[in-house]
Amino acid sequence: MIKTRFAPSPTGYLHIGGARTALFSWLYARRHGGTFVLRIEDTDLERSTPEAVNAILEGMNWLGLDYDEGPFYQTQRFDRYREVLQGLLREGQAYYCYCTREELEALRSEQMLHKQKPRYDGRYRDYQGPPREGVEPVVRFRNPLDGEVVVEDLIRGNISFQNAELDDLIIARADGTPTYNFCVVVDDMDMGITHVIRGDDHINNTPRQINILKALGASIPQYGHVPMIQGPDGQKLSKRHGAASVMEYRDMGYLPEAVLNYLVRLGWSHGDQEIFSLDEMIEFFDLSACNKAPSAINLSKLIWLNKHYLKTLDPVHVARHLSWQIGQLGIDPSEGPHLPEVVTAFAERSDTLKDMAQAALFLYQDFADYDPKAASKNLTAAAKTPLQQIHAALAALPEWRAETLHQAVKAVAGTSGLALGKVAQPLRVAISGTAVSPPIDGTLELLGRSRTLARIERALEYIGQAGIDG
């Protein structure tokens, strides 16, 4: 059975590149009826934090990337690593190296002086003498000296590495703690990982890990190395390119469906299709269709996708995400119109949930001031009588529904001899503070009778106080 894993290091947030790796691993497992494992590689004790672990779990949860096993924590497996390490030492597959830091630095300097590739020269590989006094040794893996390692990469094709180019890797530090490459190998072996999908920054680790797996008599997973994500300028993705964390995209108002669709198209394609439901991603995802070249972020594409999902997803689902955005503005969304109805009204004119929350704020709380340009153009002496008439007409309505509200506004325009816009636009500014809102009848229905009437009264008062009472 196919088994994939996502194995982030908890030294920060879940970044976009990591989220794409998680998605690709998750999709591969889901497509093939396999198992998806979450493993937290927290052996970097100085940089790993509980906050970063929570950030990873929160990001996975928000994206909906559910895992079948885990989360497993490497720091809880140190006894197992020590057990495997001792086995390698007993079998002569690993050895103690007593080089000091000064000796290694001198070796490196000499090699660079002679324009040689800096690497450990194996001086303690066959050492049979007593332990060096005052030196805490590291443990190195005894890498084969000849032959080659062929990585049958599912994305890039075969990649060959000469063993003579791979020095003897440190697999345990002087304090006894295991190193990254060793822990990964033991975990992949113990957890039965069949497919390792990860960023191509790990390519040089792969032959080393394969050699350790062979020494342990373990099955070798299949590997797929995904090219990195770059900024629009072709440089390594960083904070200067905008949001780097998955949860920053949530904060900016993007739906998880849009982010997933965006991520899957960063380096993978299925014909010319741009929009994929989660079920379609699972059905079509194939590592052989992944690009070998890096992909560049394109926020305009993400906005386009987000607008699509705002308009096409179930408003009840979108409302759950909108609720959080409105809460961030200090508003209790239960004290106002039903959120799915707000989504339906505002979806066409919103790029993000954050835009939508800001635009709908007037439905939940009174605004401080009118937009100056909208007020000067619409809250004029000429608007006073139509606003008074619409106030009376709306106050007399037996039911507060968009259809009856539309008829009331239309009737006032007819009796006043005005175009509908000459009545609707001053009314829009009166109730929302701006010249932009969804259709006026639906907006009035959402706002409710009491708030609507109070705001028309406020607008009439504003016209009087501004000295434009006619």
N, C-alpha and C positions, 0 to 999 in steps of 0.2 A: 504493500500500500504506500502511496506517495505521502511524504511527510515533509513539510516545509517549516521554516522558522523565521521569526523576526527577532533580532538580538541587538537592541540598542544599548548604548552605554549611557547611564543616567548622570551625565555631566552637564545637562542643560535641557532645554525644551525639546519637543518632538519637531524637528525641522522638516521642511518640505521634501528634501531628498530622502530622509528616513521614512517619511509617510508614503512616498511613492514605492520604496522598497517593500514596505509592509504590505501595501496594496497589491503589488505584483506577486508577492509570496502568497498572500491570502487568496487571490484570484486563481493562482495555479493549483493550490490545494482544493479550492471549491470546485473548479472545473473537473478535476480528476477524482472527485469523491474522497479526497485525502484529508489529512489532519494538519492543522495550522497551530504552531507552538509559539508562545511568547516567552522569551528568555531575557532577563535583565542582566547585562554583563557589567557588574558593579565591582570588579576587582580593583579598579583604580580608587582606592579608599580615600585618597586626598580630595579627589574631585567629584566623586559620586555623592549625591545628596538625596534625602527622602523627598524633598520638593521636586527634584528632577524626575524621580520615579513617578510621583503623582502626576507630573506634567505629561509624561509619556502615556500613562494609563488614561488620563483625561482625554488626550488627543485621539487615542485609539477608540475610546468609547464614543466620542463626538462623531468620528468618521464612520462608526458602525462596523469596525473591523474586529469582529468577535473572534476569540481564540479558543481552540478546543482543549489545549493543555497549557498550564502555567497560570500566572507568571512564575517562572523558576528564577531563582537568584543565585548567581555564582558564589556569592559570599557564604551561602548556606551549604556549599558543596566542597569546601576546602579539604575535609577528611578524604573524600573520594579522589581529589586531585593528588593528594599526598600518597594515597594507596597506589595509583597508577604510576606516579613518579618513581616510587621505590621499586616497582616492578621493572621499569626501564633501566634503572641503575643496576639492579641485580642481573639483568640479561645483557648488560654491556651496551645497551642502546642509548645510554646517557652517561655522563661523567661529570665529576666535580672539576671546576675551573678556578684556579687560585690567582688569576691575573688581578692586579690592583688597577684602579682607575688610571693611575699615572702611567702604568705600563701599557694599557690599552691606548691612551692618548698619544704616547710616544710611538707606538706601532702605527697608529693612524697618520701621524705627522710624517713618518718615514715613507709610508706608502704614497701619500699625496705628493711628497717631494719627488718621488720617482714616477709620478703620474700613473700610479696603480690604483685600482678600485679599493677603497678602504674596506677591510673586512678582517675578521678574526682569523688568525693564521693556524689555529688548531694546536697550539704549543702544549696544551694540557690534555690533548685527545688520548694519548697513550701513556700518560704519567702514572707511574707505579710507586712513587715515593710517598713519604709521610705527608700529612697535611701541613701546609705552610703556617707557621706560627704567626698569630696576629692577623690572619686574613680569613674572613668569612667567605667561603666559596659560593659561587653561583652554580647552577646545574645547567649543562648544555646538552642538547640533543646531538647524537652522533649521526650527522647527515651522511648519506652515501657519498663517496668521493668520485664515482664515475657514473656513467649512464645519464639518462634524462628523465624528466617528468613531463608528461604530455597532459595538459589540462584540456579535456574535451568540452570546451565551453559552449553552452547551448545558444549563446547569442553571437559570440565572436568566432566560433569555429575552434580548431585545435591551436593551442599555444604551447610551445615547447620551451623548457628550461633545462639547461645543463646543470647537473648536480655539482659539478666543479665550481660553478658560479655561486652556489648557495653555501654560506658558511654555517658553522654549528650554532644554531639558535639557542639563546638563553631561554630555558623553560621554567626555571625557578630562580628568584632573586636571592641575594645573600641572606635576607631575613626569612627565607623559606616560602614566601608567597609565590604562587604560580603566576606565570605571565599570560597575557592575552591569548597568544597563539596556541598555547598548550591547553588552556581552559576550553577554548572553542572546540578543539579536537576531541577532548574527553566528552564534552557535552553532546556534540554531534554524534559521537559513537554511542553514548549511553541512551540518547533519546531516539536513536534510529532515524536520524534525518536523512532523507533520500535526495533532496534537492536544496541546494544553497543558492538563493537569489540575493545578490547584494551589489553594492556599488563597485565600479571598476577600480576604485582606490584600494581595493583588497586583492587585486590580481597578484601582486608580488607575494602576498601571504599564502596564496593557494598552494603552490608547489611545496612549500615548507610544511603546510598542514597535511597534505597528501602523504608526504614521506613519514610523518609521525603516525598517521593512521595506518600506513602499511606496516610500520614497526610494531604496532599494537595488534596487527592481524584483523583490523576492522574493515568493514565495507567502505568503499569510497563513494561519497555522494556525487551526484552530477551538479556541476556549477554553471551558473549564468551570471555574468558580470554586466550590470547595467551602467551605461555611460552616465557621467555626472550631469547635473542640471546647472546651467550657466545663467548669468544675468543677461539682459537684453544687449549688453555691450560685449558679450562673448567672454567675460571674465568670470572667475569663480563666484558663485552665488554668495552674497553677504548682505548684511543689514542695509548697506547703502542702496540696495536694489528694492527696498521695501520690506514687507513682512517676510520673515524667515521661518517663523513658528506657525504650526498648524492652527493653534488657538488664536493667533493674531488674525487669521483669516475669519475665524468666527467673530472676533471682536469688531472686525471691519464690516461685518454684515453679510458674509457669504454663507450660503447653504452648504451643508456637508455634501449633498448630491452634486452640486456644482464643482466643489473642490475635488471630489473623487473623479468626476468626468474629466476635469482639467488635468489631474495628475496622470490618469491612464493614457492620455494623449501626449504626455511629455515623454516621448520615446517609444510609443507603440501605436500601431494603426491597424485598422481593418477596412481596407478599401478607402473610400472617400468619406466614410461615416464620421461625423463629428460628435453627435449626441448619442450617448449610450445609457440605458437604464442599467442598474446593477445586475439584473438578470442577463442582459446582453453582454456586459463585460465578462461575466462568468462563462457564458456560452462561447464567446469568440476568442478569449484571451489565449495567446500562444507566444511562448518565448521566442520562437523563430521569427516572429513578426516585429520584434523589438529592433530599434535602430542601433547601429554600432557607433554613430556619432552623437556627441552631446546635444541636448535639447536646451533651448533658451526659454526662460519664462516670458509670458506675454499677457500682461494683466488685462488688456482689452479683450482677449479671448475669454478670460475668466469672467469678466463683467457680462459679456454676451451670453455665456452659459448660465450665469446666475439669473439674468433677466428671463431667460427661457424657463428655468425651474420655478422662479417666482410665479410665473403665469400658468404653468402647466401642472404643478404638483397639487395635491389635495390641500385646499386652504386650511383645513384643520391641522395638517402636518406643518405647513409653513407657519401657522399661528403659534405653534409651540416654540419655534425659534424666535419669532417676533416678540413673544412675551418676554424673553430674556433681554432683548434689546431695549424694550420700553422700560423694563425694570432698571436698566443701567442709567436711565434718565431720571430716576427717582420717582417713577410713577408706578402705582399699583394698577396693572391692566384690568383687574376685575372691577375697578371703579370707572367704567366707561363702556363703550359699545363692545359687542361680541367680537373677539379678535379675528375669527375666520371671515367675518363680514368686512372687517377693515382690510384684510389681505385681498379679498376680492375687489374691493373698491380701489386700492392703491397699487396693485401689482403692475398694471400697464405702465405706470409712470415712475416706477422705482428701479434703480440699478441694484441696490442692496437693501437688506433688512434694516440697516442703520439709516439709510435714506428714508425708508418707509416709516420707521419709528419717529424720525424728526418731522416728517410731513404730516403724520397723524397726531402729533402731540396736542394740537388744538382741540382734538376730540376729548381729551382727558383732563386738560387743565386750561384755565384762562391764560391768554397771551398778554404780555406786558404792554406791547405797543403794536400799532399797525405798521406795515411796511410803508415807509414814507412815500415812495413813488406810487404804490397802489392806492393809498389813501388820498393823495392829492388829485389823482385822476378820477376816482370813483366816489369818494365820500364828499360830494359837493352839494351845493344848494339844490341843484336839479335832482339829486338822488333822494332828497328829504321826503317828498310826497310819495314816490313809489315805495320807499322803505316803510313809511307809516301804513300804507295800504297793505303791503305784504305782511306786516306785523298783525294787522287786524284779521287778514284772511287766514293766516296760519293759526292764530289763536282760536279761531272759530272751527277749525277742522275737527270732526268727530274721531278720526283715526289718523295716526302718524305713519303713513306709508309712502314710499317713493312715488307711487302712481298718483296719489291724491295731492302730494306736495308739488309734483310737477304741474298738475292741472291748476293748482292755486297760483303758482308763479306765472303760468301762461295766462290765466284770467286777468291778473293785475296788469300784465303787459298790454293785454287787449283793451282793457278799459282806460288805460293811460295813453293809448295810442303810441306806445313805445315798442321798439324791437325787443325781443326776449332778452338779448344780451344787456340792454340798458337797465333791465331790472335785475337779472341774474348776477351781473358782475358786481354792482354795489352790494348786493346781498352776500356774495361770496367773500368780499373783503370784510364785510361786517362780521361774519361768523368765524372766519379763519385768520383774519389779519393780513392775508396776502391775496394776490390776484390769481393764485394757482391752487386748484383742488380738483378732486374727481368731480363728475357731473353733479350739479347742484342738488338735484332731487335726492340722490343717494347720500350725498354728504349731509343734508338736512336730516334724513332718517337716522343716520349714524349719530349725529350730534344730539338728537333728542329735542323734545318740545321746550322744556324749561330753559336749557342752555341756549337754544336758538333764539327764543324770544328775548332773553336777557341780553344777548349780544346785539340784536337789532336795536334794542333800547339804548345800549351803550354807544352804538354808532350814531344814532340820532343825537345823543348828548354831545358826542364828539363834534358833529357838524355845528351844533349850536355854540359850543365853547370855542371853536375855531373862528368864530365870527363870520361864518359863511352861511348864516341862517336865511339869507335871502330877504 
